[in-house]
Amino acid sequence: MTPETLVKTPSTPSSFTTAEFDEYVMKTYGRFPLVLERGQGCRVWDDQGRAYLDFVAGIATCTLGHAHPAIVAAVTEQIQTLHHVSNLYYVRQQGELAKWLVNHSCADRAFFCNSGAEANEGAIKLARKYGHTVLKLENPVILTAHASFHGRTLATITATGQPKYQKDFSPLVPGFHYVPYNDIAALECAIAELDHDQRHVAAIMLEGLQGEGGVRPGDRAYFQRVREICDKTGILLIMDEVQVGMGRTGYWWGYENLGVEPDIFTSAKGLGGGIPIGAMLCKSFCDVFQPGDHASTFGGNPFACGVALAVCQTLENENILTHVQVQGEHLRSGLRHLAEQYPTLIVEVRGWGLINGMELHAEASLTSADVVKAAMQEGVLLVPAGLKVVRFVPPLIVTTAEIDQALHAIARALSTLST
Ligand SMILES: *Cc1c(COP(=O)(O)O)cnc(C)c1O
């Protein structure tokens, strides 16, 4: 190949077509017909130069928005010095990130990987090993909730209490059992029934707020009772903090909204501000992993950890938790105002900090995807959380003015949909 043909290789944005994309990329996603080229703060621009307010943030991931100077600096520094070595050696950035996370959570120790599903796989393995070696269970069972979401690997689609993610992928992984969310009687009943069948519960795995399952906050009394049951029986409490952790709710961790501490928790999405990284953290009493038990080639490399540490420090130095609480309140009150204006379309607005959901009437023909498409026309990116809930997960640095602009655009979108 001559240099000339290399130059002409069709990789520039102008030659890119979505039809070609669909020819070469597996169709695992239903995509909106939008090609984004650039981002700055809470705004992104498409290939036509149109601006959008990004209230998706890579699905609760880009906590510092786009092109944040702290991320640019950390990425640049790390890629110029050392980006990957392997866990054959001590990785300074990994140790520093683990220390930050431990100092800002209830956990004592961390394991690093690359995604939420991988973090949950680690939590499942740790709970099973604890079940076998400490609780002396032959068939340890992990309880999870209906409408939960824990990832797309085989073990995590099994953990996910939604049949639509499991359909066609059997045989699933054994050792999971499902209970309704926020229902303590059902949980107690399931534990007793499993005990009776000689299938004892090793862990209960829950989201503090179900994100994917429709932005449903956990009930404080329920979680406190779950904690009591775990304390009494030795069952581990695993909390999936992949979507609600890292400041999203106005606290570092979703569990802080519920007044409980998990024994194991997982993080990903917001942890790297958009750089792929996941983590599984636990209290020292249940850290039963030995060398050789678990691993990940990319997990905890200097690049991902250096950037994640910069994200953590920036959120902390900019006092982001208070900002998230204030802006979250402002967004919810604006959305509630819209709900009052459109009582036939909107049933409820709910959420914590900057993860909020707007639930549409079950009887109305309108779906969350309809609202997302109409909002996109008005210049705001939103993401569905199931068929009837529209999710709002902007960057944590979102300003009052940006929220007001988004609310006006959503009001225009709702007015076009209600006619
Ligand atoms: C997104 C998500 C996951 C899966 O994370 P991936 O990085 O996509 O593997 C797991 N749990 C929860 C609660 C999530 O929101």
The ligand as a Gaussian input file, in Angstrom:
#p B3LYP/6-31G(d) Opt

LIG

0 1
 C      -24.249000      -0.594000      33.832000
 C      -24.421000      -1.470000      35.021000
 C      -23.737000      -2.691000      35.132000
 C      -22.882000      -3.244000      34.006000
 O      -21.762000      -2.466000      33.788000
 P      -20.887000      -2.720000      32.450000
 O      -19.738000      -1.791000      32.616000
 O      -21.773000      -2.383000      31.293000
 O      -20.492000      -4.143000      32.445000
 C      -23.892000      -3.421000      36.289000
 N      -24.675000      -2.986000      37.292000
 C      -25.341000      -1.830000      37.224000
 C      -26.171000      -1.387000      38.377000
 C      -25.251000      -1.033000      36.080000
 O      -25.944000       0.110000      36.003000

